[in-house]
Amino acid sequence: MSTGRKLAIWIPIGLLIIAGFCYCLAIGKTNPVLKQFPQIRSLETGQVISARKASHTDGIFGEWHVNLFDSQQSIAFVRVNPDAYELNIFCGEGEAADSTSALCMRNGAVAGLNGSYFNVRELTHTTYMKDDGMEVGETLPSETFRTNGVFLSGADGYEMDAADTLAVLPEGEAKWEAMASGPILIDEGEAIVYEEGIKGWKKFYNRRHPRSMVGKDAEGYLWLVAVDGRFDEGIGMTIAEMTELSRMLGLTDALNLDGGGSTTLWTLVGGVLNHPYDNKRYDHEGQRIVPNVLGVIRK
C-alpha cells in the first residue's frame, strides 16, 4: 500500500480519536458553580445527581442553605437548557389568578417561578405583560422606581434587557412574550449598582426581603432563583446582595422579579422548593395567589 493511501486512511481515524477525546473532556467537565450546591436533582426524575453529571444535564434543581453576606440564607434554583425546555409566561388575572404551582400545572409546566408585580387586591398586572402574542398589562407610573427591565421570549431566544416599559415597548413588538420587572441586576455581564437616594431605597432596595429572579449564564442556560426571607433560617437579601448572588451563579444577565410573599419556586417532581412567606411559617405551604408566572415546559 502506498504512503499516500495509508495517510488517507489514518488521518480520518486520527481526527475521530481526537474528537472523541475532546468530547470526553467536555462531558467530564464540572461546572464550578454547581459544586457549591450540596444536593442537585434531575428536573425529570427528581433523583439526586452529581455536580459533574448536572453540568451537562438539561434540567436540574436544588437548594442551598448557607451563611452568606454575614447572614443565614435559604436559596432554591432551577436551571434549564433552552434547547430542551421553553420558558413561557402564564397569566391569569382576577378570578383566573392562582398559586404559582397551580398556574404552572394548569399550563403543563414542569417548573415555575412567580412573575412580576401586581395589584394584590385586584390581582391585575402592574407592569408591561405580553402573553401568547397579546399585550395583557402595562407598566404603571407607580412601578417605575423598580421596573427598569424586561424579560423577552421569541423565536430567536430569550433576553433580559434594560427598557423603559412605560411607553410602547419596541423590543416587545417583535416578541411573542414579554414581562417587565426589575430592577435589572446584571446587564450583558455588567453588574448594575443602585445608590442611596433613589425612590424606594430604604424599604425596597436596601432592606432584606424574600426575592425572585430570572437569569441567563454564559453557556446560555436559564436560571430561576428564589431566596427565602423574613425567617431565622433564611433572612433574605437586599438588591445589591441579589446582584452579588447573580455573579456567584455566573449569570451574565439577571432580572429581579416580584418578591416578598409572592416568592415561590415550584417543580413538578419536587413540589414547592422554597419557603413562601405568605403564611409566615417556614414550610412549603404559604403560596400567594398571583396573576402571572414564568413556567418551564419540556420541548
N, C-alpha and C positions, 0 to 999 in steps of 0.2 A: 504494500500500500504506500502511495506517495506521501511525502511530508505534508503537502497541501491538503490531501484528503483527511489525514489524521487531525490536522488543525481544525478542519471544517466540522469534524465530529466532536472534538473535545472542547472547543470554545463554547458552544451552546450548553454542554453539560456543566462546564465550569461556571457559566453565568447562572444556571439553575441552582447550583450548590451555594453560590454567594447570595442569591436572592432568598433561598431557604434559610440561610444563616441569619440574614438581616431580619427576616420575618420572625424567627425565633427570639431574636433580641428584642424586637418590638413588642411581641405579646408577653414577654417576660418582664418588661419594664414596669415598675410600680410607681404610680403617681405619688409623689411625696406628700401631697395634701391629704390623700386618703389614709396615710399611715397614722394620722392624728386621731382617727376615729377608732375607738376600742371595738366596735361591732358594726359591721356593714352587712346589709341584707339585699338579696335579689328582689327587684320590684315585681318580677314574675311569680316567684315561688315563695318568697319570704324567708328562704334559707340563708343562714349566715355564710358569708364567703370571705376569703382573704382579701387584703388590700391589693395584692397583686392581681388576683382574678377580677376584682372590682374595677381595676384600672381600664380593662377592656370589655366590661360588661355594659350593655346598652342602657339598662335601668337599675339604679341602686337607691337605697335609702338607709338612714342611720340616725343615731342620736349621739350627742356629745355633752357630757356633764363635766365641766372643767372650771378651774379657777382662772378667770380671765379679766383683765382690767381691774385687778385687785378686788374681785367680787365673784361670787358663785354664779355660773351661767349654765343654762339648760338650753341646748340648741338641737334642732331637728332639721334634716335636709332630705331632699330628693334630687338626684342628678340623672338626667336622661340624655341620650344621644338623639339629636333631631333627625337623624337618618332613619331611626326606628320608631320614634314617638313624635306626635304632634302636641303642641301646647296651644290650647284653644281657650277663648273667653266664653264663659257661660253666664247669661244674665237672666234674672227673674225678679222683676220689681214688684212692689206691693204684695198682693196675695200670692204671687208666684215666687217670692223670696223664700229662702230656706237655709238650713245649715250648710256649711261648706261640703261636708260629706254627702248630704242629700242631693245638692245641686250637681255634684260630680257623678254620683251613681245614676241620677236621672238622665245624664248625658253620656253614659257608658265609659266614664273615665276610670283609669286605674290609679290615679293620684290627683291631688289638687291642693291649692293654697287659696286662702281668701284673697279677694282682689283689692280694689281701690275704695276711696272714701265714699260715704253715702249718708243720707239723712236717716238717722236711726229711727225716728218716729214714723216717717212715711215710707221708709225702705225704698228710696229712689236714689239714683246716681247723682253725685255732686261733681263729677269730673267727666271729661270727654270719654265717650264709650262707643265702640263700633263692634257689633256682633253679627256675624254671618252677613257682612256687607252692608248692614244698615246702621246708621247713627242712632243710638238709643239714649245718649246722655251728652251733656255739655258741661264744661267747667264753669262753676260759679265764681264770681269775684272773691267770695269769702275763702275760697280754697287756694288762691294764688300764692299765699305765703309759704306753701309747701309743695304745690303741684307745679313742677317745672320740667317734667319729663313725660315720656310716653313709651309704652311697650307696643311694638308693631309686629304684626304677623301677616305674611303674604307668601306668594309662590316662590319668592326669592329668599325666604328665610325669615329670621327673627332679628329685631333690632331693639335697642333701648337708647333713645335719643333725647337730648335736651330739646324742649319745644315750648313755645307759647301756645297753650291749648285754649286760651280764651277766644281766639279767632278761629276761623275755619282752618283745620289742620291740613296743610298741603301734603305732608307725608301720608296722612290717613286716607286721603282720597284714592291713593293707588294701592291701599292695603285692604285685605279682606276683614281684618280685625285690628282693633286698637284700644288701648286702655291708658288713659292719662293718670299719672300719680306722681309721687315724689316725696322727698327730694331725690334728685339724681345723686347717687353715691360715687360711682365710677363711670367716667365717660371716655371711651376709647383709650383705656389704660390710665387715665388721669384721675386721681382722687380729688373730689370736689370738697373744698373747705367752706364751711359756713361759720360766720363770726358773730360774736355778741353784738346786739344792736338791731338785728333783723327781727321782723314781726314773728312772734311765736318762739323766740329764743328760749325764754325761761321755762315755759311749760312743755313745749313740744321738742325743740332741738336738743336742749341741754339737760333734759330730765330723762331718767331711765324708765323705759316703758317696754311692754311686750312689743315686738317688731316683726314685720314680714318683709321679705324682699325677693325679687327675681333677678337672676344674673346669668351671664354667659362667660365661660372661661376661654383661654387661648386656644384650646382644642375644639371649641365650638359647642361643648356640652352646655346644656341649660340647667340651672340650679334654682330650686325653690327652697327657701330657708325660713324657718320660724324660730324666733328667740322668745322664750318664756320671760315673764316679768311680774313684778309685784309679789313674788314669793321668796321665802328664805332659800329655797332650792334653786331659784332662778331669778336673779334681781332685775334683769332687763338691761337694755343698752340705750345710750344716747345715739344721736345720729352720727356723731364723729366715731363712736365705737363701732357702729354698724359699718361705716366705711372701712375701718381697720379690719373688721371681720371679713369683709368682701376681699380685701387684699390678701389676707391669710388664706382664703379659699382659692386664690389665684384668679379671681374674676377680673375680666378686662372691661366689663360693662355691668352695672348694677343699679337697680331702681328700687327705692323704698316703696312699700305698699301700705295699705291701712294696717294699723296695729292695735294696741290696746286689747279690749275684749274680743275683737274680731279675729285676732291672730290664731289661725288654725291650719295645720298641715296634716293631710289625710292620705292614706294609701289603702287600696282595696284589700291587700293581704295583711296589712299591719294595723289597720284602723287609724284612729287619731294618734299621731306621733307625739305631739307636744301637749302642753297642759293649758288649755284655753282658760282665760281668767274670768269669763263672764259669770261663772258660779262661785268665784273666789275660793275655790278649792284646788289643791294641787293633784288633779286627776285628769282623766281624758274625757270628761263628760260635759264640760261647760261651753259647748259651742254656741256662738251667737248666730242669730238669723241675719243673713246678708243677701244683697241683691246681685252680687257678681263675684265670680271666682276665676282662677286660672286652672284649667283642667288638663291632665295628661292623658292622651289617647294613643293606644298602640296602632301603628300604621298597618 
